[in-house]
Amino acid sequence: MTGAPAGRFAGVEIGGTKVIVTLADGLDIVEQHSVATTTPDETLGAAVDLLAAWDAEAPLAAIGIASFGPIRVDPAAPDHGIMLHTTKPGWTGARVVGAFAARFGCPIGLDTDVNGAGIAEAALGAGRDCKTIVYLTIGTGVGGGVIVGGQPVVGRLHPEIGHLRLRRAPGDGFAGACSFHGDCVEGLVSGPALRARFGCDPATVDAADPSWEPVASDLAELFVALMLSLSPDRIVVGGSVALGQPDLLARATQIAAERLMTYIDDYDVTALSCIVVLPVLKQDAGPLGAILLAARAAQAGTPGVTTGLRSKALRDSAGDR
């Protein structure tokens, strides 16, 4: 890749089921380990120990953390780097960045796991040469990151697309499985939601089973909402559910096109099939996103913590005009 960052970077992608810890030389992955996501102390401690071993071999230039959320990504906030109220038991209030900042003096970049993966797909994968992309992950939970001009969009918080509550499929009586909202997007189409809906491992349910139809409808509603609100060039859909159920993705895209075509002729099924795509980087999108967060933190050059997109007012108030 032309202009690829140079340096010895560590990336930590924190997911609801596992944490991927990566060492890279520039963007070339040198070593990678997986740690189960259990308690914050156990999980973050194991990740810190891996990074410490690498740092002892040769100093790390920077660390990138791409975490599930919601997590405070605003570096000016007093609770920066701390997990907010989350569906992951035991993680609310976890000091995610603090676990690494206490051990390492190098710059630390923080963003959400979906923003990290979106940054990687925008720079290296399905979103190359696109102005705006949305990266969705559908797995243990549902998350969404919005990348504009290569930068993740953040405001008071980061987008929580997985907790939108959208129009339900007619006649679908499933109550939803989100502990906060019941039938939000995550409560309807995440892996745990599908297991609750079907009463079994969704991977064992035949793709032609009609019980997939309301799931496809729910996912289509999300695609429609994203197209109408953000008009992205790409909606990149990753995660274990999306990668394991390509027929579901195709059906949802078809339904979304049918709904959009009643209003905007541009979004027929042919066009939408080029917009809603799988990640080119596949399982490497998240780890490479964390590495790119590290590279951006290193480029900023000051030990501490940085995030993706900061407003002029925030930069001014932080004294970095």
Secondary structure, DSSP 8 states (H G I E B T S, - for coil): -TT---SEEEEEEE-SSEEEEEEEETTEEEEEEEEE---HHHHHHHHHHHHHHHHHHS--SEEEEEE-SSB---TTSTTTTBB-S-SSTT-TT-BHHHHHHTT--S-EEEEEHHHHHHHHHHHHSTTTT-SEEEEEEESSSEEEEEEETTEE--SSS---GGG------TT------BTTTBSSHHHHHSHHHHHHHHTS-GGGS-TT-GGGHHHHHHHHHHHHHHHHHH--SEEEEESHHHHH-HHHHHHHHHHHHHHHTTT-TT--HHHHHHHEE--SSGGGHHHHHHHHHHHHHHHH-SSSEE-S---HHHHHHTT--
